Amino acid sequence: MALKKITWKSLLPICLKSQKNPKDPDKSNVSKQNSLLRLSLSDLSNRSSPLSMSDLSISLVNLHIFTLTELKEITHGFSKSYYLGEGGFGTVYKGFVKEKLRPALKAQVVAVKMLDLDGTQGHREWLAEVIFLGQLRHRHLVNLIGYCCEDEHRLLVYEYMENGNLDEQLFKKYSSVLPWLTRMKIAIGAARGLAFLHEEEKPVIYRDFKASNVLLDSDNNAKLSDFGLATDGPEGDETHVTTRVMGTKGYAAPEYISTGHLTTMSDVYSFGVVLLELLTGRRSVDKTRPSREQDLVEWARPMLKDAHKLERILDPRLEGRYSTEGARRAALLAYHCLSINPKSRPPMANVLKTLEAILDFDDVPVGPFVYIVPSEGNANDLEKCGKGNELKNNDYGEGNEEGEVKKPEKRVKGHHRRRKGHRHRHKLRSSRSRAVFSDSALYSTLGSSLYSPWKFDKLGEEK
C-alpha cells in the first residue's frame, strides 16, 4: 500500500493562521534551548513521530507570523529601490517595520527574503530555516524575526545586517580592504556560530558554509545565515548522515562530494576554505586566474606549512600589515581544516581556541611611513621641514622607508633627458593632492565603520 503523500498544509497548518506573539527574548544572551525538547527537521518527515502541531507552535513561539500584506507595506510593494540581492533561495529586500505594526515588535530595519518558486530551493529549505532559526538563538547566528506562509508564498524576515556579507566585503572591486584584525574577528565570530551548532545535544550540520553566508553587522560581527541546507547531525551510534549532495562548489568537503556522507567535519572543511580566502584574498574558485591557480585549496594548501612560501600567497592588499606569527598559525589551522581525511581535522571548539589565541599577538605593524609631500613653490613649508636644501635637489621629493629624504644623485652624461621627463610628470601630479596616508591613518581620521583601531579582548570583542 502506497504511503499517503505528506503535504505542506498537513505539516504546518499553524502557518496559515494568525497567532499572538510574546515579547522578544533578550538577543544579547545565547538562548540555548534544551535540545531534548528541540524539534528537528527529521521530526516533520517521520510519519511515526508523535509530533503534534501544538508542539510545533510552542517551539516557534518566538517568531512573528506576518501577513503578505504587511510585508508588502514593509518593503513598499517589494520595490526595486529596496532590492538587496538574490541567492539560491530567492530575492532579498530591505524593509522598515513601523512602531505599531504589531505588539511586541519594535520599529527596526529588516531584510525580507522571498522564496523563488522556480529557483533551486523550495519548501523544504524554507521550512528548515523556520525550524532551525526559530529555535536556535546565538549572537553569531542571524536573528530570524518571523515568516509568512500564505497560499504558495513563503517569506522570511531577518534582522538587517549593515555591512552585507563577507563575500562582498572581501572580493568586491570597490570595497575597502579588510584589515588583518577585522579578518580574524570575522573568522572567530563564524567559528563560534559553527561550534554552537555542533555542540548542540542534537548536533546541527550547517552544510553550506561559505563567504556569502557570513553576514556582517555595522561592527563587522559575523553571523551565520541561510539555513536552508542545514540538517540534523548523527545521533547515538551513528557516525554520519547520508544525504543528497548539495552545497557550493569549492566549499564542500571531498568525502561528502564522493559518498554523500555528512558529518560536522564537513563543516570544518568548509570553514578552512573561508579561512584560506581571508588569508589570501582569493575566491575558492576563480576561473579568471591561470589554470593551476583556479582551485584555491589545490593551489595554496601545499604552501601553508612553509613560512617562506606563505608570504607568496597572503593577500598583497594587506601590504605586510599583519601579525607574522598570527598568519603562520592561521595558515597551519587552515591546513589541518582542509585535510583530505576528515578524522584529521580539528573540531570547531579547537578551531575557535586557536583563532582566539591569534588575537593575543601584538606584532601587527600600524602601517607604512606617512609623509606629506609639499606642493611646489611653497618655500615656507620647506624651511619648516628643515629639509629644504635636500628636497630642492631631489627631483622625486620622496622619502625612503625610514622617513629620510633621498640624497641628491650625481648627474651623469646622458642622464639629463630622463631627469627632465621625471620633472615633467612631477609637475603634472602637483595639481593633485600630494598627501599620502597609511590605511590606519585614514580610518582613524575618517572614522570608517569598516575598521577603527579597536582594542580587542581575548574573545575578539571590542572593549
The 8 nearest C-alpha neighbors of each residue, nearest first, counted from 0:
[[1, 2, 3, 4, 46, 5, 47, 45],
 [2, 0, 3, 4, 5, 46, 6, 45],
 [3, 1, 4, 0, 5, 46, 45, 6],
 [2, 4, 5, 1, 0, 6, 46, 9],
 [3, 5, 6, 2, 1, 9, 7, 46],
 [4, 6, 3, 9, 7, 10, 44, 8],
 [7, 5, 9, 8, 4, 10, 11, 3],
 [6, 8, 10, 9, 11, 5, 12, 122],
 [7, 9, 12, 11, 10, 6, 15, 5],
 [10, 8, 6, 7, 11, 12, 5, 52],
 [11, 9, 7, 8, 12, 6, 43, 5],
 [10, 12, 13, 8, 9, 14, 7, 52],
 [13, 11, 8, 14, 15, 9, 10, 16],
 [12, 14, 11, 15, 16, 56, 52, 17],
 [15, 13, 12, 148, 16, 11, 64, 147],
 [16, 14, 12, 13, 148, 149, 17, 11],
 [17, 15, 14, 13, 18, 12, 64, 149],
 [16, 18, 64, 15, 19, 14, 13, 65],
 [19, 17, 20, 16, 64, 63, 13, 14],
 [18, 20, 21, 17, 63, 64, 102, 60],
 [19, 21, 63, 18, 22, 60, 61, 62],
 [22, 20, 23, 103, 61, 19, 60, 102],
 [21, 23, 103, 24, 20, 104, 61, 102],
 [22, 24, 61, 21, 25, 103, 104, 26],
 [25, 23, 26, 22, 61, 30, 21, 28],
 [24, 26, 27, 28, 23, 30, 29, 22],
 [25, 27, 28, 24, 138, 29, 136, 137],
 [28, 26, 25, 138, 29, 137, 24, 30],
 [29, 27, 26, 25, 30, 138, 137, 136],
 [28, 30, 137, 136, 31, 138, 27, 26],
 [31, 29, 136, 32, 28, 137, 135, 26],
 [30, 32, 29, 136, 135, 33, 137, 34],
 [33, 31, 34, 30, 37, 135, 134, 36],
 [32, 34, 35, 36, 37, 31, 200, 199],
 [33, 35, 37, 200, 36, 32, 201, 199],
 [34, 36, 33, 37, 200, 201, 38, 32],
 [35, 37, 34, 33, 38, 32, 58, 39],
 [38, 36, 34, 35, 39, 33, 32, 58],
 [37, 39, 36, 42, 40, 58, 130, 55],
 [40, 38, 41, 42, 37, 231, 130, 43],
 [39, 41, 42, 43, 127, 130, 38, 231],
 [42, 40, 44, 43, 39, 45, 231, 38],
 [43, 41, 40, 39, 45, 44, 48, 38],
 [42, 44, 41, 45, 40, 10, 50, 39],
 [45, 43, 41, 42, 46, 40, 5, 48],
 [44, 46, 48, 42, 47, 43, 41, 49],
 [45, 47, 48, 44, 43, 49, 42, 5],
 [48, 46, 45, 49, 50, 42, 44, 43],
 [47, 49, 50, 45, 46, 42, 43, 44],
 [50, 48, 51, 47, 46, 42, 45, 54],
 [51, 49, 48, 54, 52, 42, 43, 55],
 [52, 50, 54, 53, 49, 55, 48, 56],
 [51, 53, 55, 54, 56, 50, 13, 11],
 [52, 54, 56, 51, 55, 57, 50, 13],
 [55, 53, 57, 52, 51, 56, 58, 50],
 [54, 56, 52, 58, 53, 57, 59, 51],
 [55, 57, 53, 59, 54, 58, 60, 52],
 [58, 56, 60, 54, 55, 59, 53, 61],
 [57, 59, 55, 56, 60, 54, 134, 37],
 [60, 58, 56, 133, 61, 57, 62, 55],
 [59, 61, 57, 62, 58, 56, 20, 21],
 [62, 60, 59, 23, 21, 20, 63, 133],
 [63, 61, 145, 60, 144, 59, 133, 64],
 [62, 64, 145, 20, 65, 144, 146, 61],
 [63, 65, 146, 145, 147, 62, 17, 18],
 [66, 64, 147, 146, 63, 69, 67, 145],
 [65, 67, 69, 68, 147, 70, 64, 149],
 [66, 68, 70, 69, 71, 147, 65, 149],
 [69, 67, 71, 66, 70, 72, 65, 73],
 [70, 68, 72, 66, 67, 71, 73, 65],
 [69, 71, 73, 67, 72, 68, 74, 66],
 [70, 72, 76, 68, 74, 69, 73, 75],
 [71, 73, 75, 69, 70, 74, 76, 68],
 [72, 74, 70, 94, 95, 71, 75, 96],
 [73, 75, 94, 77, 71, 76, 72, 70],
 [76, 74, 72, 77, 78, 71, 73, 94],
 [75, 77, 71, 78, 74, 72, 73, 70],
 [78, 76, 74, 75, 71, 79, 92, 81],
 [77, 79, 80, 76, 81, 75, 74, 82],
 [80, 78, 82, 81, 77, 92, 83, 76],
 [79, 81, 78, 82, 77, 83, 92, 93],
 [82, 80, 93, 79, 78, 92, 83, 74],
 [81, 83, 92, 79, 80, 84, 91, 93],
 [84, 82, 92, 91, 93, 81, 85, 90],
 [85, 83, 91, 82, 90, 86, 92, 89],
 [84, 86, 90, 89, 91, 87, 83, 88],
 [87, 85, 89, 88, 90, 84, 91, 118],
 [86, 88, 89, 119, 120, 118, 85, 115],
 [89, 87, 120, 86, 114, 115, 118, 119],
 [88, 90, 115, 114, 86, 113, 85, 87],
 [89, 91, 85, 113, 112, 84, 86, 92],
 [90, 92, 112, 84, 83, 111, 85, 82],
 [93, 91, 82, 111, 83, 81, 110, 94],
 [92, 94, 110, 81, 109, 111, 83, 74],
 [93, 95, 74, 73, 109, 108, 110, 92],
 [96, 94, 108, 73, 107, 109, 97, 74],
 [95, 97, 106, 107, 73, 108, 94, 98],
 [98, 96, 106, 100, 99, 95, 107, 105],
 [97, 99, 106, 105, 100, 96, 104, 101],
 [100, 98, 101, 97, 102, 106, 104, 105],
 [99, 101, 97, 98, 96, 102, 104, 69],
 [102, 100, 99, 104, 103, 98, 105, 97],
 [103, 101, 104, 99, 100, 20, 22, 105],
 [104, 102, 22, 105, 21, 101, 23, 20],
 [105, 103, 102, 101, 106, 100, 98, 22],
 [104, 106, 98, 107, 103, 97, 96, 99],
 [105, 107, 98, 97, 96, 104, 108, 95],
 [108, 106, 96, 95, 105, 109, 97, 98],
 [107, 109, 95, 94, 159, 96, 158, 110],
 [110, 108, 159, 158, 94, 157, 93, 95],
 [109, 111, 93, 159, 157, 92, 156, 94],
 [112, 110, 156, 92, 91, 155, 93, 157],
 [113, 111, 91, 155, 154, 90, 92, 156],
 [114, 112, 154, 90, 89, 153, 91, 115],
 [113, 115, 89, 88, 153, 116, 154, 112],
 [116, 114, 89, 118, 117, 88, 113, 90],
 [115, 117, 118, 114, 121, 120, 89, 151],
 [116, 118, 115, 119, 120, 121, 114, 89],
 [119, 117, 115, 120, 116, 87, 88, 89],
 [118, 120, 87, 121, 88, 117, 115, 116],
 [121, 119, 88, 118, 124, 87, 122, 115],
 [120, 122, 124, 123, 125, 116, 119, 114],
 [123, 121, 125, 124, 126, 120, 153, 7],
 [122, 124, 126, 125, 121, 127, 227, 120],
 [125, 123, 227, 127, 126, 122, 121, 120],
 [126, 124, 122, 128, 123, 127, 227, 121],
 [125, 127, 129, 123, 128, 124, 130, 122],
 [128, 126, 124, 130, 227, 125, 129, 131],
 [129, 127, 226, 227, 125, 126, 131, 130],
 [128, 130, 126, 133, 127, 132, 131, 125],
 [131, 129, 127, 133, 128, 132, 126, 134],
 [132, 130, 133, 128, 134, 129, 135, 127],
 [133, 131, 135, 134, 129, 128, 143, 130],
 [132, 134, 129, 130, 59, 131, 135, 62],
 [133, 135, 132, 131, 59, 58, 136, 130],
 [136, 134, 132, 131, 133, 31, 137, 30],
 [137, 135, 30, 29, 31, 134, 140, 132],
 [138, 136, 29, 140, 139, 30, 135, 28],
 [137, 139, 140, 29, 27, 136, 26, 28],
 [138, 140, 222, 192, 137, 221, 188, 223],
 [141, 139, 222, 223, 137, 138, 192, 142],
 [140, 142, 222, 224, 223, 143, 139, 158],
 [143, 141, 158, 157, 144, 140, 132, 136],
 [144, 142, 157, 145, 132, 156, 141, 133],
 [145, 143, 157, 156, 62, 142, 63, 158],
 [144, 146, 63, 62, 156, 64, 143, 155],
 [145, 147, 155, 64, 154, 156, 65, 63],
 [146, 148, 154, 65, 153, 64, 66, 149],
 [147, 149, 153, 14, 152, 15, 150, 146],
 [150, 148, 152, 151, 15, 147, 153, 67],
 [149, 151, 152, 148, 15, 153, 8, 147],
 [150, 152, 149, 153, 148, 116, 122, 114],
 [151, 153, 149, 150, 148, 154, 147, 114],
 [154, 152, 148, 114, 147, 113, 151, 149],
 [155, 153, 113, 147, 146, 112, 114, 152],
 [154, 156, 146, 112, 111, 145, 147, 157],
 [155, 157, 111, 145, 144, 146, 110, 143],
 [158, 156, 143, 110, 144, 109, 142, 159],
 [157, 159, 109, 142, 110, 160, 143, 144],
 [158, 160, 109, 110, 108, 157, 161, 93],
 [161, 159, 216, 163, 215, 162, 158, 214],
 [160, 162, 216, 217, 163, 159, 215, 214],
 [163, 161, 215, 216, 217, 160, 164, 219],
 [162, 164, 215, 161, 214, 160, 167, 165],
 [163, 165, 214, 211, 213, 166, 215, 167],
 [166, 164, 168, 210, 167, 213, 211, 169],
 [165, 167, 211, 210, 169, 164, 168, 170],
 [168, 166, 171, 165, 164, 169, 170, 163],
 [167, 169, 165, 166, 174, 170, 171, 164],
 [170, 168, 166, 167, 165, 171, 280, 177],
 [169, 171, 167, 166, 168, 172, 280, 281],
 [172, 170, 167, 174, 173, 168, 169, 166],
 [173, 171, 174, 170, 175, 169, 167, 168],
 [172, 174, 171, 175, 170, 176, 168, 167],
 [175, 173, 171, 172, 168, 176, 169, 167],
 [176, 174, 177, 173, 168, 449, 169, 172],
 [175, 177, 178, 174, 316, 169, 317, 168],
 [176, 178, 175, 181, 182, 179, 169, 168],
 [179, 177, 181, 180, 176, 182, 317, 450],
 [178, 180, 182, 181, 321, 183, 177, 320],
 [181, 179, 183, 182, 178, 184, 358, 321],
 [182, 180, 184, 178, 183, 179, 185, 177],
 [181, 183, 179, 185, 180, 184, 186, 277],
 [184, 182, 186, 180, 185, 181, 187, 179],
 [183, 185, 181, 187, 182, 186, 459, 180],
 [186, 184, 188, 182, 221, 183, 187, 181],
 [187, 185, 183, 189, 184, 188, 190, 182],
 [188, 186, 190, 184, 185, 189, 183, 354],
 [189, 187, 221, 191, 185, 190, 186, 139],
 [188, 190, 192, 186, 191, 187, 221, 185],
 [191, 189, 187, 193, 192, 188, 351, 194],
 [192, 190, 194, 188, 189, 193, 195, 187],
 [191, 193, 139, 189, 195, 190, 194, 140],
 [192, 194, 196, 190, 195, 191, 197, 189],
 [195, 193, 347, 191, 197, 196, 192, 348],
 [194, 196, 192, 198, 193, 197, 191, 199],
 [197, 195, 203, 193, 194, 198, 199, 202],
 [196, 198, 202, 194, 195, 203, 199, 193],
 [199, 197, 195, 196, 202, 194, 200, 201],
 [198, 200, 202, 201, 197, 196, 195, 34],
 [201, 199, 34, 202, 198, 35, 33, 197],
 [200, 202, 199, 34, 203, 231, 232, 234],
 [203, 201, 199, 197, 232, 200, 198, 231],
 [202, 204, 231, 196, 232, 197, 230, 205],
 [205, 203, 230, 232, 206, 263, 229, 231],
 [204, 206, 229, 207, 203, 208, 266, 230],
 [207, 205, 229, 204, 266, 208, 228, 246],
 [208, 206, 246, 205, 209, 228, 247, 229],
 [207, 209, 269, 206, 212, 205, 266, 270],
 [210, 208, 212, 211, 207, 273, 250, 269],
 [209, 211, 166, 165, 213, 212, 273, 164],
 [210, 212, 166, 164, 213, 209, 165, 214],
 [213, 211, 224, 210, 209, 223, 214, 225],
 [214, 212, 223, 210, 164, 211, 165, 222],
 [213, 215, 164, 222, 221, 163, 212, 165],
 [216, 214, 219, 221, 162, 220, 164, 163],
 [215, 217, 160, 161, 219, 162, 218, 220],
 [216, 218, 161, 219, 162, 448, 215, 160],
 [219, 217, 216, 220, 448, 449, 215, 450],
 [220, 218, 215, 216, 217, 221, 185, 449],
 [219, 221, 215, 216, 218, 185, 188, 222],
 [222, 220, 215, 188, 185, 214, 189, 139],
 [223, 221, 139, 140, 214, 141, 213, 189],
 [224, 222, 140, 213, 141, 212, 139, 214],
 [225, 223, 212, 141, 226, 213, 222, 140],
 [224, 226, 227, 212, 128, 223, 228, 207],
 [227, 225, 128, 229, 228, 224, 127, 205],
 [226, 228, 124, 127, 128, 225, 229, 125],
 [229, 227, 226, 206, 124, 207, 230, 205],
 [230, 228, 205, 226, 206, 227, 204, 127],
 [231, 229, 204, 203, 232, 228, 205, 40],
 [230, 232, 203, 204, 202, 39, 233, 201],
 [231, 233, 202, 203, 204, 230, 240, 234],
 [234, 232, 239, 237, 240, 238, 231, 235],
 [235, 233, 237, 236, 232, 201, 202, 238],
 [234, 236, 237, 233, 238, 201, 232, 239],
 [237, 235, 234, 238, 233, 239, 240, 232],
 [236, 238, 233, 235, 234, 239, 240, 232],
 [239, 237, 233, 236, 240, 262, 234, 235],
 [240, 238, 262, 233, 261, 237, 260, 241],
 [239, 241, 261, 260, 233, 242, 232, 262],
 [242, 240, 260, 259, 261, 239, 243, 258],
 [243, 241, 259, 244, 240, 260, 261, 245],
 [242, 244, 259, 245, 241, 260, 256, 255],
 [245, 243, 259, 242, 256, 255, 246, 258],
 [246, 244, 243, 247, 228, 206, 207, 242],
 [245, 247, 207, 251, 206, 248, 244, 228],
 [246, 248, 250, 251, 249, 207, 245, 209],
 [249, 247, 250, 251, 246, 284, 283, 245],
 [248, 250, 283, 284, 251, 247, 294, 272],
 [249, 251, 269, 248, 247, 272, 209, 252],
 [252, 250, 269, 249, 248, 247, 246, 253],
 [251, 253, 265, 255, 254, 268, 256, 269],
 [252, 254, 256, 255, 257, 251, 339, 265],
 [255, 253, 257, 256, 252, 258, 260, 259],
 [256, 254, 259, 260, 252, 258, 253, 257],
 [255, 257, 253, 254, 259, 258, 244, 252],
 [256, 258, 254, 255, 259, 253, 260, 244],
 [259, 257, 260, 255, 254, 256, 241, 244],
 [258, 260, 255, 241, 242, 244, 256, 243],
 [261, 259, 241, 255, 258, 240, 239, 242],
 [260, 262, 240, 239, 255, 241, 259, 265],
 [263, 261, 264, 239, 265, 240, 232, 260],
 [262, 264, 265, 266, 204, 197, 267, 261],
 [265, 263, 267, 262, 266, 341, 268, 344],
 [264, 266, 263, 268, 252, 267, 262, 261],
 [265, 267, 269, 264, 263, 268, 206, 270],
 [268, 266, 264, 270, 265, 269, 336, 271],
 [267, 269, 271, 337, 336, 265, 270, 266],
 [270, 268, 250, 266, 272, 271, 267, 208],
 [269, 271, 267, 273, 268, 272, 274, 266],
 [272, 270, 333, 336, 274, 268, 269, 273],
 [271, 273, 275, 269, 270, 274, 250, 276],
 [272, 274, 276, 270, 275, 271, 210, 209],
 [275, 273, 271, 277, 276, 272, 270, 333],
 [274, 276, 278, 272, 273, 277, 279, 271],
 [277, 275, 273, 280, 279, 281, 274, 278],
 [276, 278, 274, 275, 280, 279, 273, 182],
 [279, 277, 275, 276, 313, 280, 314, 274],
 [280, 278, 314, 313, 276, 281, 312, 277],
 [279, 281, 314, 276, 277, 278, 169, 282],
 [282, 280, 279, 276, 283, 295, 170, 314],
 [283, 281, 284, 285, 276, 295, 280, 170],
 [282, 284, 295, 249, 294, 281, 285, 276],
 [283, 285, 294, 282, 293, 249, 295, 286],
 [284, 286, 293, 287, 282, 288, 283, 294],
 [285, 287, 293, 288, 284, 290, 289, 294],
 [286, 288, 285, 289, 293, 290, 284, 292],
 [287, 289, 286, 293, 292, 285, 290, 291],
 [290, 288, 292, 291, 293, 287, 286, 285],
 [289, 291, 293, 292, 288, 286, 294, 287],
 [290, 292, 289, 293, 298, 294, 288, 297],
 [293, 291, 298, 289, 290, 294, 288, 295],
 [292, 294, 285, 290, 286, 288, 284, 291],
 [295, 293, 284, 297, 292, 296, 283, 298],
 [294, 296, 283, 298, 297, 299, 293, 284],
 [297, 295, 299, 300, 298, 294, 272, 283],
 [296, 298, 294, 295, 299, 300, 301, 292],
 [299, 297, 295, 292, 296, 300, 294, 291],
 [298, 300, 296, 302, 301, 295, 297, 303],
 [299, 301, 303, 296, 302, 334, 297, 298],
 [302, 300, 299, 303, 304, 298, 297, 305],
 [303, 301, 300, 305, 299, 308, 304, 309],
 [302, 304, 330, 300, 305, 301, 309, 331],
 [305, 303, 302, 331, 306, 301, 330, 334],
 [304, 306, 308, 307, 302, 303, 309, 301],
 [307, 305, 309, 308, 304, 327, 310, 303],
 [308, 306, 309, 305, 310, 311, 302, 304],
 [309, 307, 305, 310, 311, 302, 306, 312],
 [310, 308, 306, 311, 307, 312, 303, 302],
 [309, 311, 308, 313, 312, 307, 306, 314],
 [312, 310, 309, 308, 313, 307, 314, 315],
 [311, 313, 310, 309, 279, 314, 299, 308],
 [314, 312, 279, 310, 278, 311, 315, 309],
 [313, 315, 279, 280, 316, 317, 278, 312],
 [316, 314, 317, 318, 313, 319, 279, 312],
 [317, 315, 318, 314, 176, 280, 319, 313],
 [316, 318, 315, 319, 320, 314, 178, 321],
 [319, 317, 316, 315, 320, 314, 321, 366],
 [318, 320, 317, 321, 315, 364, 316, 366],
 [321, 319, 364, 317, 318, 363, 366, 365],
 [322, 320, 363, 179, 319, 323, 364, 326],
 [321, 323, 363, 325, 362, 324, 326, 360],
 [322, 324, 326, 325, 321, 327, 362, 363],
 [323, 325, 327, 326, 322, 328, 360, 362],
 [324, 326, 322, 357, 328, 327, 323, 329],
 [325, 327, 329, 323, 324, 328, 322, 330],
 [328, 326, 324, 330, 325, 329, 323, 331],
 [329, 327, 331, 325, 330, 326, 332, 324],
 [328, 330, 332, 326, 331, 327, 325, 333],
 [329, 331, 333, 327, 303, 328, 332, 326],
 [332, 330, 334, 328, 333, 329, 304, 303],
 [331, 333, 329, 335, 334, 330, 328, 336],
 [332, 334, 271, 336, 330, 331, 335, 337],
 [333, 335, 331, 337, 332, 336, 300, 303],
 [336, 334, 338, 332, 337, 344, 333, 331],
 [337, 335, 344, 271, 333, 268, 334, 338],
 [338, 336, 268, 334, 335, 271, 333, 339],
 [337, 339, 335, 340, 336, 344, 343, 341],
 [338, 340, 341, 337, 253, 254, 343, 252],
 [339, 341, 338, 342, 343, 344, 254, 337],
 [342, 340, 343, 344, 264, 339, 338, 265],
 [343, 341, 340, 344, 264, 345, 338, 339],
 [344, 342, 341, 340, 338, 345, 335, 336],
 [343, 345, 336, 341, 335, 342, 338, 346],
 [344, 346, 349, 350, 336, 347, 343, 335],
 [347, 345, 348, 349, 350, 344, 264, 267],
 [346, 348, 350, 194, 349, 351, 345, 190],
 [347, 349, 351, 346, 350, 194, 352, 191],
 [350, 348, 352, 351, 347, 346, 345, 353],
 [349, 351, 347, 353, 348, 352, 354, 345],
 [350, 352, 354, 348, 349, 353, 190, 347],
 [353, 351, 349, 355, 354, 350, 356, 348],
 [354, 352, 356, 350, 351, 355, 349, 357],
 [353, 355, 351, 357, 356, 352, 187, 350],
 [354, 356, 352, 357, 353, 358, 458, 457],
 [355, 357, 353, 354, 358, 359, 352, 457],
 [358, 356, 325, 354, 359, 355, 360, 353],
 [357, 359, 356, 360, 355, 457, 459, 354],
 [360, 358, 357, 356, 361, 457, 355, 456],
 [361, 359, 358, 362, 357, 325, 322, 324],
 [360, 362, 363, 359, 322, 358, 364, 357],
 [361, 363, 322, 360, 364, 323, 321, 324],
 [362, 364, 322, 321, 361, 320, 365, 360],
 [365, 363, 320, 366, 362, 321, 322, 319],
 [366, 364, 363, 439, 320, 367, 437, 440],
 [365, 367, 364, 437, 439, 320, 368, 438],
 [368, 366, 437, 369, 365, 400, 364, 436],
 [367, 369, 370, 400, 402, 366, 437, 401],
 [370, 368, 436, 437, 367, 435, 371, 402],
 [369, 371, 435, 372, 368, 434, 398, 402],
 [372, 370, 434, 435, 373, 433, 369, 436],
 [371, 373, 433, 434, 370, 374, 396, 397],
 [374, 372, 371, 375, 433, 380, 377, 381],
 [373, 375, 377, 429, 376, 372, 433, 430],
 [376, 374, 377, 373, 429, 378, 426, 372],
 [375, 377, 378, 374, 373, 379, 381, 380],
 [376, 378, 379, 375, 380, 374, 381, 373],
 [379, 377, 381, 380, 376, 382, 387, 375],
 [380, 378, 382, 381, 377, 383, 384, 376],
 [381, 379, 383, 382, 378, 377, 384, 373],
 [380, 382, 387, 378, 384, 379, 383, 386],
 [381, 383, 385, 379, 384, 380, 387, 378],
 [384, 382, 380, 385, 381, 379, 386, 387],
 [383, 385, 381, 386, 382, 380, 387, 379],
 [386, 384, 382, 383, 387, 381, 388, 380],
 [385, 387, 384, 389, 388, 390, 381, 382],
 [386, 388, 381, 390, 382, 389, 385, 391],
 [389, 387, 391, 390, 386, 392, 385, 381],
 [388, 390, 392, 391, 386, 387, 393, 406],
 [391, 389, 393, 387, 392, 388, 396, 386],
 [390, 392, 388, 389, 393, 387, 394, 396],
 [393, 391, 390, 389, 407, 394, 388, 406],
 [392, 394, 390, 407, 396, 395, 391, 389],
 [395, 393, 396, 392, 422, 391, 421, 418],
 [396, 394, 397, 393, 425, 421, 422, 390],
 [397, 395, 393, 390, 394, 398, 372, 404],
 [398, 396, 395, 404, 399, 405, 372, 393],
 [399, 397, 404, 403, 402, 405, 400, 396],
 [398, 400, 402, 401, 403, 404, 405, 397],
 [399, 401, 402, 368, 398, 403, 367, 404],
 [402, 400, 399, 403, 368, 398, 404, 367],
 [401, 403, 398, 399, 400, 404, 368, 370],
 [404, 402, 398, 399, 401, 405, 400, 397],
 [405, 403, 398, 399, 397, 406, 402, 389],
 [404, 406, 398, 403, 407, 399, 393, 397],
 [405, 407, 408, 404, 389, 393, 392, 390],
 [408, 406, 393, 392, 405, 409, 389, 394],
 [407, 409, 410, 406, 393, 405, 392, 394],
 [408, 410, 411, 407, 406, 414, 412, 392],
 [411, 409, 408, 414, 412, 415, 413, 407],
 [412, 410, 414, 413, 409, 415, 408, 418],
 [411, 413, 414, 410, 415, 416, 409, 417],
 [412, 414, 415, 411, 416, 417, 410, 418],
 [415, 413, 412, 411, 417, 416, 418, 410],
 [414, 416, 418, 417, 413, 419, 412, 410],
 [415, 417, 419, 418, 414, 420, 413, 421],
 [418, 416, 420, 419, 415, 414, 421, 413],
 [419, 417, 421, 415, 420, 416, 422, 414],
 [418, 420, 416, 422, 417, 421, 415, 423],
 [419, 421, 423, 417, 418, 422, 416, 424],
 [422, 420, 418, 424, 423, 419, 425, 417],
 [421, 423, 425, 419, 420, 424, 426, 418],
 [422, 424, 420, 426, 421, 425, 419, 427],
 [425, 423, 427, 421, 426, 422, 428, 420],
 [424, 426, 422, 428, 423, 427, 421, 429],
 [427, 425, 429, 423, 424, 428, 422, 430],
 [428, 426, 424, 425, 429, 430, 423, 431],
 [429, 427, 425, 426, 430, 431, 424, 433],
 [428, 430, 426, 431, 427, 425, 374, 433],
 [431, 429, 428, 427, 432, 426, 433, 374],
 [432, 430, 429, 428, 433, 427, 434, 374],
 [431, 433, 434, 430, 429, 428, 374, 435],
 [432, 434, 372, 431, 435, 371, 429, 373],
 [435, 433, 371, 432, 372, 436, 370, 373],
 [434, 436, 371, 370, 369, 433, 437, 372],
 [437, 435, 369, 440, 438, 441, 434, 370],
 [436, 438, 440, 439, 366, 367, 369, 441],
 [439, 437, 441, 440, 442, 436, 366, 443],
 [438, 440, 442, 437, 441, 443, 366, 365],
 [441, 439, 443, 437, 438, 442, 444, 436],
 [442, 440, 444, 438, 443, 439, 445, 436],
 [443, 441, 447, 439, 445, 446, 444, 440],
 [442, 444, 440, 446, 441, 445, 451, 439],
 [445, 443, 441, 442, 446, 440, 447, 439],
 [444, 446, 442, 447, 443, 441, 440, 448],
 [447, 445, 443, 442, 444, 448, 451, 441],
 [446, 448, 442, 449, 445, 450, 451, 443],
 [449, 447, 450, 446, 217, 218, 451, 442],
 [450, 448, 447, 219, 218, 451, 217, 177],
 [451, 449, 448, 447, 442, 452, 181, 178],
 [450, 452, 453, 442, 443, 447, 446, 448],
 [451, 453, 454, 450, 443, 439, 442, 365],
 [454, 452, 451, 455, 461, 462, 450, 180],
 [455, 453, 461, 462, 452, 456, 460, 459],
 [456, 454, 461, 459, 460, 462, 453, 457],
 [455, 457, 459, 458, 460, 462, 461, 454],
 [456, 458, 459, 355, 455, 358, 359, 356],
 [459, 457, 456, 460, 355, 455, 187, 358],
 [458, 460, 455, 456, 457, 184, 461, 355],
 [459, 461, 455, 458, 456, 462, 457, 184],
 [462, 460, 455, 454, 453, 456, 459, 458],
 [461, 455, 454, 456, 460, 453, 459, 457]]
